[in-house]
Amino acid sequence: MEYMKRNFDILYIVVQVWIDGLICMGACMTGYWLYSHLVLPPGVYMPPMADFRQLFVLITGIVLSCFWLFGLYQGQKSILNVEEYRGLFKATLMSFLLTSTAVFLLREVEF
């Protein structure tokens, strides 16, 4: 118990990173499912989700890296979290741009 009291901030950040990663991975899988079941017309071939696993891991890594680079995993909070919202907007925008670029450049690559 003493260990948790001393290292609560670090433990909190580690749990936050894990939760963000799981949510990002879940969003990728949900997007795949929605596209394959609701957007595509019946009878159109869609590669299995297993073909996209490495891409989902790459996307999750990009998102978590951008969150870290824009300071979202620091213990300092501002009044009304204005700086956190600003950082979240910038990190999300950068993640989108980097992920879009990666998908564009890797579209012909077979994993």
Secondary structure, DSSP 4 states (H G I P E B T S, - for coil): -HHHHHTHHHHHHHHHHHHHHHHHHHHHHHHHHHIIIIISPTT-----GGGGHHHHHHHHHHHHHHHHHTTTTSS---GGGHHHHHHHHHHHHHHHHHHHHHHHHTTT---
